[in-house]
Amino acid sequence: MRRALILLALLSLTAAGCATLAPDATDAPIRYRCQAGKGFTAAYALHGKRVVVTAGGITRTLKLARSGSGARYTAGQAEIWGKGPAATLKGFPGGPYLDCSSQ
């Protein structure tokens, strides 16, 4: 009986370790604070291929784009470009959001 309980516990841990996020899941939103008291949030989705940005009272989904350095996401005129904790955001009401840092 004890062996069966141990085996069951090990199988539960193994199954939990194999769990993956749904393909459209987003990470918890990251808050950015920018110069002039501005701010926005960004939640990365689809393993970094998209980001959902909320700024200036609107929310948009931006797709991963080519970048020489850092990570860049675009959708029309909207663009977020980040490297490490730093980012800039353009194309949203109240922008541009410059010299931003994740909190």
N, C-alpha and C positions, 0 to 999 in steps of 0.2 A: 504494500500500500504506500509506504513512504517513497519507494522508488518511482511509483506512478505519479505521485504529487510533484516530485522533483522534475521528472520528465515533462509533465504538464507545464510547470513553471518555466522551464527552459524553452519549450515550444512557444509559449506566450511571449517571452522576451525576444525570441528570434523573429516572430511574426511582426512584433511592434517595430523592430529595427528595419524591417523591409518595407514599411509603409512609406508611401510617397505622396506628395501633394497632388491635388487635382491639377490637370494641365492649365487651367485658367486661374488658379489660386494666386493671390497677391500676398506679398510679405506685409508685415505691419507697416503702416505709413511712417515715413521719416519726415520729421519737421525740420525745415530750413529757416534760419533767421538771416535777413539780408540788411544791407545798408538802408538808412532812412526809415528804420522800423518796419520794413516790409517782411513778408514771410509767405511760405507755401508748404504743401505736403506732397510727397511722392511715394507711391507704393509700387514696387517692382513686381512684375508678373511674368508668367511663362518662362521661368528660369532666366530672367534678365532680357528677354526679347521685347518686352513692352514695359511701359511705366504709366501709371495713372496719376496725373498731376491735378491738384486742386489749388487754384490761385485766383484772386480777384473775384471770387464768388462763382467761378465755373470749374468744371471738371472735364478734362480731356485725356484720351489715351493716345500716347505717342509711341511710335515704333523705333526700334534700334536702327541707327543710321551709321554710316562710315565716319570714322574719326581718326585723326592722326595721333591723338593722345587722349586718354580718358574715355568716358562713355558719353555718347551723344544720341539723343532720341528726338524725332521730329514728327510733326503732323501739320501740313500746310505751313503757316507762318510761325507756329508754336515750336519752340526748341528748348530742351534742357541739356546742358552740357556740364558734366561733372568729372572731377578727378579727386579721389579720396573723399574727404569731408566737404570739399569746396564745390560750388555749383553756381551757374548763372541760368536764368530762365527768361525767355523772350516770347512775345506773342500772346500774352495773357493780359486782361485788364489790370491796370495799376502798374504795369511793368515798364521798362525791363526791371527784373529782380537781379541786382548785381552784388558781387562780393558776399555770396551766401555761404553759410556754413551749417552743416547738420548738427542738430541738438541731441 
